[in-house]
């Protein structure tokens, strides 16, 4: 497995990955600061307010969208010139290849969260956000948002393996994410069954006036259940597919 992880890391197009991560961080940090100033008559400026403004688009759009884009990038090499046939020459169970790609994907998604949080902290310092930092919220939503995207990562990896064309895979990812504007308005016990909504349910603080209604126990139960189901489906799909 260590050799597979190393191979996946070497094949990853890190320049594109890092560019995407920086764009997410810069756009959402800038929007957070701009709204902190422009909406101060409606929302009292604070570190929490800045976080709510910054995390809104990140958790609803960028984070789940990046999950699909990154999954497609991880499979791009194999879709070229019969690359899957070469990969299948690995002397070991096929499912290890699937799980190696999955681990690299979720590792990059963890990096997205870390850089986003660093961008938020930097933006707040530069903007002089008043009050104290909501460390409890940052830890829960940062880690929870990453755990919440694990089911979507498994699903997107299955789609990216099956769909050979990067443009088609990207279009599907956008198609999943756009309805979030409506779907995240549902109670979490309903909306969380659609894995691309979970990061928003977890990361949007319940103190926000437009936060969706979230039941933590059912949300995490759905996340665990769907995550395991998609992983098992992905493993079976990868092992049974005819790669010739």
N, C-alpha and C positions, 0 to 999 in steps of 0.2 A: 504493500500500500504506500509506503514511503516513496518508492521509486515512481509510482503513478502520480502521486501528489507533486513530486518534483518536476515530472514531465509536464503536467498540466500548468504549473506555475511558469515553466519556461515558454510554453506555447501562448500564454496569455499576452494580449497586446496591451502592455502596461501604460503606454503613452495615452492611448484612447481611454483606458479605465481612469487614470489619474485626471485627465482633462474633464471627463464626465463628473467625477467627484468634486472637482474644484468649481465647475459651473453650478452644480447643485448648491454648494455651500455659499458661493458668492451671491447668487441670485436670491436665495432665501434670506441671507443675512441682510442684504441691501433692502429687500422688501420689508423685512422686520423693522429696520431702523426708520425707513420712510414712513411706514404706517404708525410707528410709535410717535412720530412728530405730527403727522397729518391728522391722526385720529385721537389726539390727546384730549379733545373736548368730550369725547364719548367714552374713551378707555383711559383710566388713570395710568400714566407712564410708570412702569416698574420693570424689573427683570422678568417677572412672570408674564406681563403684558407683551414684552418683546418676544418671549418664547412662544406665546400663543400665535403672534403674527408670523413668526419665522417658521414654525413647525406646520402650519396649516397646509401650505402647498407642498412642502417636503413630504409629509406623511400621506397626503391624499393623491399626489401626482408623481413627483420625482422618484420617490423611493420604490414604489411598486413598478413604475415604468423602467427604472434602471435594473430591476431584478430581471425583467424580460430581455433587455438589451445585453446585459452581462452574460446571461445564459446563452444567448445567440452567439456572442463573441467566443465563448468557451467551446462551442461546437463548430465554429466556422472552419477551422483547420481540417477537421475530419470530413466535412462535406465537400472538400476539394479533392479532385483526382483520386477518388476511391480511398480516402484516408481512413474510413471506418474499417476497411479490410485489413489495413496495416495495424490499426489499433487492436483488432480482434486477434492478432498474432501473439498478444501478451499471454505468457504461460501461466494462467491462473483463471479463477472464476470470472465470468463476464461482469457480474454485478459489481465487482470491485472498481471497474472502470467508471460505472455510473456513480458510485459513491465518492470516488476521487473527484469527479467533476462537481458533484454536489458540495463537497467540503470546501473546495476552492471557491465556489460561488458564494456560499454563506460566509466564508472568510472575507471576501471582498465586500459583501454587504455589511459586515461588522465594521470594516474600515470606513465605509460611507457614513455610518452612524457616528463614529469617533470624530471624523473630520467635520461633520455637520455641527456637532456639539462644540468643537473648538472654534468654528466660525461664529457660532452664536455668542460664545464667551468673548471673543475678540470684538465683535460688533457692539456688544453691550458696553465693553470698556471704552471703546472709541466714542460711542454715543453718550456716555455718562448716564447709563440707566440707573435710576434711583432705587433705593430699597436694598434688600438682601437677596442673594442668589437662592433660588429654590432647588437646593441640591437634591432633596428627596425626589422631587418631580423629575429632575434631569436623569438621575440614576434609574428610576423606575421606567420612564418612558424611553430612555435610550436603550437600555437592555431589553425592555419589554417589546419595543418596536422591532428589534432584531429577532427576538424569538417569534414574534407575531408574523414575520415575513417568511419563516421557514417553510410553511406549507406551500406558499406561492412559489418559492424557489424550486421545490420539488416538481410542482406542476409545470412551471415555465421550462425547466430542464427537459421534461418529457416532450413538450411542444417543440423546443429548439432542436432536439434530436430527430424528431419526426419531420419537421419542416426544413427542407434543404435551403430554401431561399431566404437570405437575411432580411430582405425587404418585406417579404410576406410575414416573417416572424415578428418584425418590428411593428407592422400594421396590426397584427393580432394583439401585441402588447398594448398598443395605444387603444385598441378597441376594448380591452379589458378595463383600462384605467379611466377613460372618459366618463363612464357611467357612475364613477365614484361620487361625483358631485351630487347625485340623487341618492344612490344606494347607502352612503354613509349617514344619511338622515334617518334611516330606519333604526329601530332598537337593535343592539348588538346581537341579541339572541336570534335575530333574523338575518341581518346583514353579514354577520361573521362567517356564515356558511360560504360566502364568496371570498376566497382567500386574499384578494387584492384590497379588501376593505379593512382587514385586521390592523395593519400598522396605524391607520388613522384612529381607530377605536382606542388603541393603546396609548398613542402619543399625544392626542389632544386632551389637555387637562380638563377635568370636569368642571373646573371653576369658570371656564369660558362660557359666555352666554349662548353661543351657538354650538356647544359641544353636544354630540349625540348621546342618547341614553345608553349607558353601558352597565351590564351586570357582569362583574369580574369573574365569578365562578363559572357561569355558562360560557363566557368568552374564552377563558383558558381551556375549558373542557372541549369546546369546538376546535380550538387551535391544535390541541394535542391530538384529537381524533383525526382531523383532516390531514394533519402533518404526517401521521403514521400511515394513513390510507394512501396518500399520494406517493410516499416513499415505497410502499409495497407494490403499488401499481407500476411505478417507475422501474423497480427492480425486475418485476416479472416481464414488463414490456421489453426491457433491454436484453434479458436472457432469451426470450422467445422469438425476437424479431429475426427475420432472415436478412443478413447483411450482405449477401452475395449479389 
